[in-house]
Amino acid sequence: MIAEAGLAALWFAAALALLQLVLVAMGLTGRKDELLAAVRPVAVAQGLLTALAFAALVTLFLRSDMSVLLVVTNSHSMKPWLYKFAGTWGNHEGSMLLWVTVMGVAGAAVALFERALRRDTHMATLGAQAAISLGFYAFLLFSSNPFARISPAPADGQGLNPLLQDPGLAFHPPTLYLGYVGLSVAFSFAVGALLTRRVDSAFARAMRPWVLAAWVLLTLGITAGSYWAYYELGWGGWWFWDPVENASLMPWLAATALLHSVTVLATRDALRAWTVMLAVVAFSMSMVGTFLVRSGILTSVHAFAVDPERGSFILALLAIYIGGALALFGWRIGTVREGEPFELVSRETMLVVNNLLLSVILGLVLVGTLYPLLTEAFGHKVSVGAPYFDRIAGPIALGLMVAMAAGPLMRWRRDSAAAAGRRLLVPAAVLIVAAVVVGLLAWGRIGILPYLGLVIALATAVASVTPLWRRSLRRTPLFTWGMVIAHLGCAVSLAGMASDSAFTVEKLVAARPGDVIETAGWRLRFVQILPRAGDNWTALQADVEASRGGGSPTMLHPQARFFASPPTPTTEAALLTRWDGQLYVVLGQEADAGRWQMRIWWKPFVTLIWLGGFLIALGGALALVGRERRGWVLKWRARRAVA
């Protein structure tokens, strides 16, 4: 009965989404307040029903109900409870139900808590959210039913993909989906503002928390996914430019541009058209990512579905939503008044430069991702990999870092070139000194992009904290701290990326137990090979003793694992983290005469990549809390003054 209850809740939620859309359309066109008054309760009920449907699916997985097809194909009764729980969304149907659930709950939150917008814009926003939800309800109910039964029920399930049997599955996909759905809310805000011709600072202030929250969650999801792939796949890399990795990066790039633009509109009433357009683009990129993952046109460890019919369904949704939004944008953008003007030398100008560079990078990544698919459709296979992305997008990303460093040091609306130059003097001096020092220490041993990355990272780190100079740190607003920490995180991540690219040392050996391997100042002694067994796997484990500079040794345990259900071999890398980098050891296959293949990397300062990602997300979270707290304080003071 649990499966039937979940399916019924999903059908009722879809019916309420349709009712919500009809109420908004009739209420706004007919100006019938009694119809609009019912929209909020309907949106809240819809959110509760989607949450009930998802809770039902989680229960089915935790109980290992093998009469449900999705549980049979993606779980096993002997799985640890964490993988049963996370396995709920570790598949196509479950992940789409999670998407719909978050969308329904987000719509309920907009209905309950949004009070800053005019009523007509608020209702139009809820109508747009209902229209988006309807398409995904139809996709689930007619193409990807997560509650479908199987008869007769098998004795046990086929198990979860071993590559997904990691705690990262419990964190990485949900944060990404929360970010994607946050962008859908921003999209709905933009559509609502266009429909009611209310693209103004109030609209931007209402949309900004959703954009900021979505951006923080996308940052956390991408950062966690990068580290998960880094230690799980055993390839020694932190980003592979996999098309599905790019599918998560593209919405983040668009959301970053949208975040800066909506902040300018909310505080300075400028960049109105930019903000609406970027809201459409950001959600478009999340839809493109959904299509890539679920269409079957890609083969990837990230891809869920391989059914072309499902891909056609999502492609139709993409065409309807994005095509309709672009048509609405073209129809109504002429009614959007120009925002407040600003001079060439100003912070707004640097933010526009920032957004342009982000848009260029987004375009290059989109082309590099889709071009092989287009050529394959015409019978020609073309591979676009890391060399293209590094050489094309890399220099533009470095220019983006320079613009990001300079922007906060300029004044709003109008600034003088001389005054701006004086504020940029210290970061410029650091840039010159860093260029000389890094050049003297590493010239000829590293490439030009890693060299520029290290230099610009140091200068950006200094520029990011410069806005705190001569300020009372106690009285500095929390959102200013957020900006400083997020920009500092970008510099820290760039330093880690450049260091990993410039100074990584790799060694491939075939060793017997007792052999000693030396690389990059490390001494590794291969002690022994032992069998190991886990809850649902067996493994061969190498014990490797690692030491450096005469220090005490540390034992590492890289494994070659085998999962019986489904039958899959995997590798488990052993990581030894030090303040200046990570030692990364992977056990390979047995070679001849009792020797074992082993791949060893020393990766200086690679952990700065993920530390920087965490700082970026922390900065965004502080900015969100600071902005919202300031809004609450202002409202409280206004009510107190009236009283």
N, C-alpha and C positions, 0 to 999 in steps of 0.2 A: 504493500500500500504506500510505502514511502515514495517509490518512484512515481506512482500515479499522482500522489499529492504534489510532488515537485512539478510534474508536467502540467497539472491543473493550475498551479500558481503561476506558471509561466504563461499559460494561455490567458488567464485573467489579467496578468500584468500587460500583455499585448493589447487586450481589449481596452484597458484603461488608458494606455498610450494613445490609442485611436480616439477614445473619448476626449482625452486631454487636448489633442490636436483640433478636434471638431469644436470643442468649447472655446478655444482661443480664437479660431477662425470666425465663428459666428459672433462671439462676444466683441471682437475688435471691429469687424465690418458692420455689425448692427448696433454697436455701442450699447450692448446689453450687459449691465453691471452684474445682474443676477447670474448670468452664465460665467462671467470672469471670476465671480466669487467662489465658484466650485472648482476652479483649476488647481488651486493649492492643495485641497484635500485629496484630489485625484492623483496629483503628483506624489504626495506622501504615501498614499496607499500603493501606488505602483512600485515605489522604492521598497516598501515592506514586503511585497509579494516576490520581487526578484531576490531579496535576501532570503526569504523562505525557500525558494526554489534552489538556491545555491546551498543552503544548509542541508537540504534533503540530499543533494548529490554528495556532499561531504560525508553525511551519515552512511550512505550506501558504500562508499569507499572504505570507511573505517570498519564497517561490519563485514566487509568482503562479500557483498551480496552478488553471487555469481549468476543470478538470473538477469542481471543488467549487462547488456553487451559492452558498454563502456568500461565497466569494472573488469570484465573478463579480459578485454584486450589491453588493459593498462595497469593491472594490479595482480597481486598474488597473495594468498592467505598468509604466507610466511614472511611477507615483507615487514620490516619495522614500521611502527605506527606512523613515524614522521613521513615516510615515503608513501604510505597509504593516503595520508592527509594531503601532502603536497602533490601526490599523483592525481588529485582531483583536477588540477589545472595543468598537469604535465601532458596534455593531449589536446587534440583539436576542439572537440565538443566542450570539454570542461573549461578550457581557457576562454572560449567564446561565451560561455555562461558567466564566467567571472567578469568578462568585459561588460556584458549586459547588466549584471548585478551592480557593478560599480557605477555604470551610467544611470541606472535607476535610482540608486542611493544618492548620487550627486544631484540629480534632478530634484529629489525630495529636499536636499539641503538648500538648493537655490530657492525652492518654494518657501521653505520655512524661515530662512535666515536673511534673505536679501531684502533690505528695506531702503537702500539708497536710490534705487532706480525709480523713474516715473512708472506708474502702474502699467501704462500701455507697453512700454519697452520691456518691463518685467514679464508681462504675459506673453509678448511676442517671443521672448527668450525661451520661456517654458514650452511654447508651441514648437519652436525650432528643435528643442531637445527631444520632444515627443516624436517629431518627424524622423530624427536620426534613430531613435530607439526602435521605431516601428520596423525599419529595414533590418535591423539586427535581430529583432524578435522573429521576423519572417525567415531569416536565414537559419536561426536555430530550429524553429518549429517545422519547417518544410525541408530543410537540407541537412541539418546536423543535430538531430534530436539526442540530447545527452541521456535521456531516460528510456531509450528503447530497450525492450526485453529480448531475451534469447531463450528459445525453447527447443530441445531440453537444455536445462542449465548444466554446464560442464562441472566436473568435480573441483576444478581450480582454474585460476586465470593464467594468462600468458606472461604476466610480469611487466614491469616498467623498464623502459630503455635504461640500461646500466649507466650510460653517460649522464642521465638525469637523476641517478640515485646519489644525491649529494645534498647537504643542507642548503646549498645555494638555491635549489629549486623552491624552497619555502620562502625565499626572499626576492630573488631576481625577477621572475615573471610578474608577481603581484605589483611590485613597485613600477615596473614598466607600464602595466595596464592602467594603474592609477594615474600615471603621467599622461598616457594616451587619452584617457577619458577626461582628464582635466582640460586637455586641449579641445575636446569636443564641447565642453561647457563654454570655453572662450569663443569657439566658433558660433555657438548658439547666441551668445551675447552679441557678437558682431552682426549676425543675421537679424536679431531683434532690433538692434540700433539702426540698421539700414531700412528695415521695414517701417519703422516709426520716425525715421529721419532725425534721430537723436544721437548722433556721433559727437559726443562732447566729453568734458572732463568727468562728469558724473558717471557716464557709461564706463569710462576708463577706470575710475576708482572701484567700481563694482567688479569689473573683470580682472583687475590686477591680482587680487589674492588667488584666484583660480590659476592664472598663468604662472604666478610665482610658485604655488604649491606643485603644479604639474612639472615645472622646470626642476624643482628640487628632487621630486620623485624620479624623474627621468635620469637626472644626474646620478642619484644613488643606484638606480637599476643598471645603468650602463657601467658604472664603476664596479659594482658587484659582479656583473656578468663578465667583465674583462678579467677580473681576478679569478673567477671560477674557471673560465677557459684556460687561463694561464697555468693553474696547478692541475687541472683535471685532464686536459688533452695531452700533456707531456710533450708539447712542441717547443716549449721555451719562449713563446711569444705572448704578448699581452693584447695584440690587436692584429687580425689577419685580413681585414678588409673583405671579410665574407659578406656576400650580398645581404644576408639577414642581419648581420652586425650593422651594416650601412643603413638598413631599414630602421634601426633604433637611433642611429646617429642623426639622420636627416630631420626627424621631428625635433630633436634637441637643438640643432642649429637654428631651425625656424623659431622654436620657442625662445631661444636666447635673443634673437633679433626682436621678437614680439615683446619680450619682457622689457627691453630697453625702450622700445617705442611706446608701449602703454604707460610706462613711467613718465615719459616726457609729456604725453597727453594728459595724464592725471594731474601732474604738478604744474605744467607750463602751458597747457592747452595748445599744443603744436603736434604735428605729424598725425593728423586725423586719418587721412587716406592710407598712409603707411600702416597704421595700427590695424585698420579693418582688413587690409590686404594680407598682412602677415598672419592675422588670425585664421583667415581662409587657407593660406599656404601651410601653416603649422598642422591644421587638422588634415589637410590633403596629404601631407607626408605620413601622418599616422595611418591613413587609409591605404596609401601606397605600400607601407610596410605590412599591413594586414594582408593585402593582396599577394605580396611576394611570399609571405610565410605560408599562406593557406591555399594557394592556387595550384600547387603541384608543378609549377614551372621551374622550381629550384630544387636541387638536391643539397641538403645542408643538415648538419647536426641540429640546427635550430628549427628546421621546417617541420610542420605538423602534418598537414594534409597533402595528399597526392591525387585528389579527385578534381579533374578539370571542371566538372559541373559546379563545384563549390567556388572555384576560381572565377567562373563566369558570373556567378551570383554576386560575389564581392565586387567584381569589375563593374557590374551594372549599378550597384550601390554607389561605388566611387563616382561613376559618370553622373548619376542623378544628384548626389549631394554636392559634389564639387562643381559640376557643370551648372547646377542651379544657383549655387552661391556666387560663382563668377558672373553669371548672367544678371543676378540681382545687384552685384557690385557695379557692373557696367551700367545698369539701368538707373541706380540711385546715387552713384558717386558724384554726379553733377549737382546733387542737392546738398552735398556736404560742404559747409563753409570752410574756407581756408582758416587754419589755426593762427595763433599768434606768430608774427614774424621773428626772425633771429638773424644776427649778423654772421658773416663768414667765420670770424674768429669767435667761437663760442662753444660751450659744451654740447649744445644741440647739433652743431655741425659735426663734431667728432662722433656723436652717436649715430648720425646719418652715415658717416664713413664706416663706422662699425657695422651697421646693418647691411650696407652695400657689400662689404667684404664677406660677411656671413652668408649673404645671399649668393655671392659668387661661388663660395666653397660648397654651399648646398647644391647649386646647379652642377658643379663639376662632379660631386659625389653621385648625384642622380644620373647624370649621363654615363659615368663609369659603371654604375650598377645595372642600368637598363640596356646599354649598348650591346653587350654580349647576347642578351635575350632577343633583341631585335635582329641581330645578324643571324642567330641560330634559326629564327623563324623563316629566314630566306635561304637556309641551307648552308650557311658559313659559320663555323665555330671560331669565335675569337675570345681570347682570355684577357681580361683586364684585371691586373693584380696590384700588389703593393708598389711596384716601381711607378706606375701611372699616378696613383694617389699621392705618393710621397713627393714626386717631382712637380706635380701640377698644383696640388692643394697645399703642400708644405710651405712654399714661399709666401703664399697669400695668408696662410695662418700666422706666419711670423709678422707680416704687416698688420694683421688684426691685433696681435699682442701689443705692437707699438701704439696703435690707435687706442686700445683699451687702457694703456698706461697713461697716455696723454689726456684723455677725456676728463677724468675727475679733477684734474689740476686746472681746468679752465672754468670760467664763470658762465652762468646761465645768460642767455639772450645776447649779451654783448661783452666782449673782452678786448683788451689791447694786445697787440702782438708782443710788445716789449714786456708787459707784465706777465703774460703767459710764458714767454721765454725765460724770465727770471724764476718762475715756479718750476720750470722744467730743467733748470740748470743742474741740480743735484743728480736726478736720474740720467741726464745726458753725460755728466762726468763719470758716473758709475759705468755707463755703457762703454765709454772710451777706455777706461781703466780695465774693465773686464775683457774688452777686445784685445788689448795688449797682453794682459796676463795669460789668458787662455791661449792666445796665439803663440806666445813664447813657450808655454808648457806642452802644447799638444799639436802645434802646426805640423802638417805632413802626416800625422797619424790618425786624423779624423777627417770626415767629409765636411763640405762647406755648410750643409744644412745643420748637422749636429753642432758645429762650431757657432753658427749664428744663433741656434737655439739656446745654447748655454749662455751666450753673451746677453741676449735679449731677456732671458729668464732672470738673470741677476738684476738688470736694469728695471724690469717690470716689478720685481719684488720690492725694490726701493721705492719706485713710483707708487705702488699700491698702498704703502703705509704713509706716504707723504701727506695725504689729506688730514692726518691726525696731528701734524706738526703745529705747535703753539695752540692746541686746543685743550680744554679741560676734558680729560678722558672720562671723568665721571659724568659730565654733562653732555658728552657726545651721544647723539641719538642712536638707538639700537640699529636702525636701518643703515646708518652710516658705517657702523661697525660691520654690518653684514656685507656692504659693498667692499670694504677694505679686505675682509677675510676671503670673500669669493675671488677677488682679483689676485690676492696673494696665493690662493689655491691654484689659480691658472698658472702663475709663475712657477710654483712648486711642481706641478704636473709636467710643465714644459721642461724643467730641469731634469726630471726623472726620465722623460722620453729621450732627451738629447744624450744623457749619460748612458742609458741603455744602448742606444744606437751607436755611440762613439766608442765605448770602452768594454763592451761584452766580450768575454773570452769563452770559446766553445772548444770542447775536446771530446772526440769519439774514440773509445778504446774497446778492446776485447780482453778481459782480464779473468784470471783464475783466483779463487779464494787464496789469500795470502799476498797477492800482488799489491804494490804501492804505486799510486798514481799521483803525479805532481802537476799542478796547473794553477796559474795566476796567484802564486804565493800560498796555495793550499796543498796540504798533504793528505791524501785519502788512502786508507788501507782497507782493501776488500776482505772482510773477515770471513763470511760464510753465506751460504744459501740455505734457507729453511722454508718448509711448507707452513702455510697459515690458513685459517678458515674463519670466516665471519658469519653473520646471520644468514646471508644468502649468496655467499661467494667463497671461492677458494683462491689461494694465491701462492706464488713463489716470492719470497721476500729476501732481499739482499741486505745484510748488515754491513754498513760502511762507516768506518771511523774517520772523522774529518777533524783536522787541526790546522792552525795557522800561526806562524811566528813563534813556535815553541809553546803555545798555549795548551790548556787542557783539551783533550779530544772530546768530540760530541758524536754520538752514534746516530746515523741516518738509516732509514728503512724504506727505500724505494721498493715498490711491488709491481709484479705483473699478475693482474687478477683475471679470474674467469668467472662469469656469471652464468649459472645453469638455466635461468628462466628470465628472459630468453637467452639462448647460448651466445655470449659475447665476450671477447677478450678486451681488457682495458689496461691502462697503465696508471699507476699512482706515483706521482713524483714526490721526492723527498726534498723539503726546503729547509735551509738553515739561514735564518735571518740575522744579520749584524747591522750595526748602525750605518755602515757604508755600502750595504748591498745584500744580495742573496746568493747563496750557493744552491744550485738546482741540479738534482741528480735523478736520472731516469734509467730504470733497468729495462734492457731489451731482451731479445731472444738468445737462447743458447747457441753458441757457435761451435766450432770443432774443438775436440780434445779438452772438454770441460771448461772452456772459456765462455764468458758471458758478455754480450754487448752492453756497453754502458755509455750514456751520453751525459756530459757534465758541462754546466755553464757557471761562470762567475759573472754576475750581473750587477755592476756597481750602481748604487743609488736607485735601483729600479723601483723600490717601494715608495719613492716620492711620487710616482704616478698615481697610486691609489690614495696616498695621504693627501695629495692635491685635490683629487676628486671628492674626498670627504670634506675638505675645507671649503670647496665650492658649494657643496650642498649645505654645509653648516652656515655659510654666509647667507645663502638664500633663505634658510629657515629663520635666521636672526632678522633679516630684512622683513620677512613676512610677519613675524611676531611684533617687530617694532612698528611697522605700518599699522597693523590692526590695533595694537595697544594705543597708539597715538589717536586713531580714529575714535576709539572708545572714550578716551580721556576728553577729547574735544566735545563729543556728544554729551558726556556727563556734565562738563562745565556749562554747555549751552542750556541743558535742562535746569541746572542749578541757578543760572542767571535768570531764567524765566520765572522760576519759583520765587 
